[in-house]
Amino acid sequence: MMLVSDVHVLSAAYLMGLAAAAPMGPVNMLAIRRGMIGGWHHTLACGIGSVAGDLILFSLALLGGHYLLSDLSSPTVHTVLAAIGGIVLLPLGLYFLVRVVKEPLRVYSSARKRWDEGTVPAHVATDVAASTALTVFNPLTMVYWAGVTSNWLPFAHSIFGYKAPGWGILMAAAGLMTWFATLIFVVRFMPHRVGPTFFRIVNAAFGLILIAFATFCAIVVSHHFLP
C-alpha cells in the first residue's frame, strides 16, 4: 500500500512539472520561434532557462510550505490547502480548455508570422536568460505553482517527511525536461507538425491535468465535511 502511495505522490510531482512546461505561453512561443529560425539548440537553451525558472518558483512555494510542516499532519490544514488548490486550479484548467476552441488559429497565425522574420541571439545564453525571466515573472506561473504545491505538499510530507521537497523538485524537474525534450524533437524533426492542432492538443492536455488536480482537491475537501 505504501508503494502505491509513493508512486502516486511522485507521479503527481512529475505531472506538475510536465503541466507547468506545456502551455503555449510566452516561453514555448519563444522556444519554437528561436528553434525554427536558428536551430534546435536555441529551443534547448530556452528549455534550460524555463526549467530553471519553474524550479525557482516551485522551490519558493515549497519554502513557504516549510513553515507549515509542523501542522501538515492536521486534517484541517489538509482541507484548507486543498481548498486553496481547488480555487486556484479549476479556473486555470477551464481557461486553457476554453483556449482549445476559442481563436486557436489567431494565436497560431500571430506566432507563425514571426517565425520567418528577424534573427536570433548570437549566444544561446541570451535565450536561457530570457526564458528564465519570462517564467519567473509570469503571474500565471506563480499562481500555478502556489496552487499545485498547496495540494501536493501535505500528502508528500505524510509519506516522505522532510525529504518531500527534494523528491518534489526532482520529479518536477523530470516532468519539465520531458516536455522540452519533446518540443526539441518536434522542432528538429517535425517542424511541419507545429500548427493549430498541436496548440489545441497541448492546451487540452494541460487543462485536463489541472482539472484533475482540482477534482482531487474537491474530494479532499468533501471528506472533511462528510461523515
ZILIN-V74860 format. One record per backbone hydrogen bond with DSSP energy under -0.5 kcal/mol. CO is the residue of the C=O (numbers start at 1). NH is the residue of the N-H. E is the energy in kcal/mol with one decimal. If there is no record, write none. Layout:
# ZILIN-V74860
CO|NH|E / CO|NH|E
This chain:
# ZILIN-V74860
1|5|-2.1 / 2|6|-2.7 / 3|7|-2.6 / 4|8|-2.5 / 5|9|-2.4 / 6|10|-2.6 / 7|11|-2.7 / 8|12|-2.1 / 9|13|-1.9 / 10|14|-2.1 / 11|15|-2.6 / 12|16|-2.2 / 13|17|-1.8 / 14|18|-2.5 / 15|19|-3.0 / 16|20|-1.6 / 17|21|-1.6 / 18|22|-1.5 / 19|23|-0.8 / 23|25|-2.3 / 25|29|-2.3 / 26|30|-2.3 / 27|31|-2.9 / 28|32|-2.5 / 29|33|-2.7 / 30|34|-2.8 / 31|35|-1.8 / 32|36|-2.6 / 33|37|-2.1 / 34|38|-3.1 / 34|39|-0.5 / 35|39|-1.4 / 39|42|-1.7 / 39|43|-0.8 / 40|44|-2.3 / 41|45|-2.0 / 42|46|-2.3 / 43|47|-2.3 / 44|48|-2.4 / 45|49|-2.1 / 46|50|-2.5 / 47|51|-2.8 / 48|52|-2.2 / 49|53|-2.3 / 50|54|-2.8 / 51|55|-2.4 / 52|56|-1.8 / 53|57|-2.0 / 54|58|-2.7 / 55|59|-2.4 / 56|60|-2.1 / 57|61|-2.3 / 58|62|-2.5 / 59|63|-2.5 / 60|64|-2.2 / 61|65|-1.9 / 62|66|-1.3 / 63|67|-0.6 / 64|67|-0.9 / 65|68|-1.9 / 66|69|-1.2 / 68|71|-2.1 / 68|72|-0.7 / 69|72|-0.9 / 71|74|-2.0 / 74|78|-2.2 / 75|79|-2.4 / 76|80|-2.6 / 77|81|-2.7 / 78|82|-2.3 / 79|83|-2.3 / 80|84|-2.2 / 81|85|-2.6 / 82|86|-2.6 / 83|87|-2.4 / 84|88|-2.0 / 85|89|-2.9 / 86|90|-2.1 / 87|91|-0.6 / 88|92|-1.0 / 89|93|-2.7 / 90|94|-2.4 / 91|95|-2.4 / 92|96|-2.0 / 93|97|-1.7 / 94|98|-2.4 / 95|99|-1.6 / 96|100|-0.7 / 97|100|-0.7 / 97|101|-0.7 / 98|101|-1.0 / 98|102|-1.8 / 101|103|-0.8 / 103|107|-1.6 / 104|108|-2.4 / 105|109|-3.0 / 106|110|-2.3 / 107|111|-1.9 / 108|112|-3.1 / 109|113|-1.8 / 110|114|-0.6 / 111|114|-0.9 / 111|115|-0.7 / 112|115|-0.7 / 112|116|-0.7 / 114|117|-0.9 / 123|126|-1.6 / 123|127|-0.6 / 124|128|-2.0 / 125|129|-2.5 / 126|130|-2.6 / 127|131|-2.5 / 128|132|-2.2 / 129|133|-2.3 / 130|134|-2.5 / 131|135|-1.9 / 132|136|-2.8 / 133|137|-2.2 / 135|138|-1.3 / 137|139|-0.7 / 138|142|-2.0 / 139|143|-2.5 / 140|144|-2.5 / 141|145|-2.3 / 142|146|-2.0 / 143|147|-2.4 / 144|148|-2.7 / 145|149|-2.0 / 146|150|-1.7 / 147|151|-1.0 / 148|152|-2.5 / 149|153|-2.7 / 152|156|-2.3 / 153|157|-2.9 / 154|158|-1.5 / 155|159|-0.8 / 156|159|-0.7 / 156|160|-3.3 / 157|161|-1.5 / 160|163|-1.6 / 161|164|-1.7 / 163|167|-2.1 / 164|168|-2.8 / 165|169|-2.6 / 166|170|-2.1 / 167|171|-2.5 / 168|172|-2.7 / 169|173|-2.3 / 170|174|-1.6 / 171|175|-2.1 / 172|176|-2.6 / 173|177|-2.6 / 174|178|-1.9 / 175|179|-1.7 / 176|180|-1.8 / 177|181|-2.3 / 178|182|-2.0 / 179|183|-2.6 / 180|184|-2.5 / 181|185|-2.0 / 182|186|-2.4 / 183|187|-2.7 / 184|188|-2.5 / 185|189|-2.9 / 185|190|-0.6 / 186|190|-2.0 / 190|193|-2.1 / 191|194|-1.4 / 193|195|-1.2 / 195|199|-2.1 / 196|200|-2.5 / 197|201|-2.6 / 198|202|-2.2 / 199|203|-2.4 / 200|204|-2.5 / 201|205|-2.4 / 202|206|-2.3 / 203|207|-2.6 / 204|208|-2.3 / 205|209|-2.1 / 206|210|-2.3 / 207|211|-2.2 / 208|212|-2.2 / 209|213|-2.2 / 210|214|-2.5 / 211|215|-2.6 / 212|216|-2.1 / 213|217|-2.1 / 214|218|-2.2 / 215|219|-2.1 / 216|220|-2.2 / 217|221|-2.4 / 218|222|-2.5 / 219|223|-1.9 / 220|224|-0.9 / 221|224|-0.7 / 221|225|-0.8 / 222|225|-0.8 / 222|226|-2.1
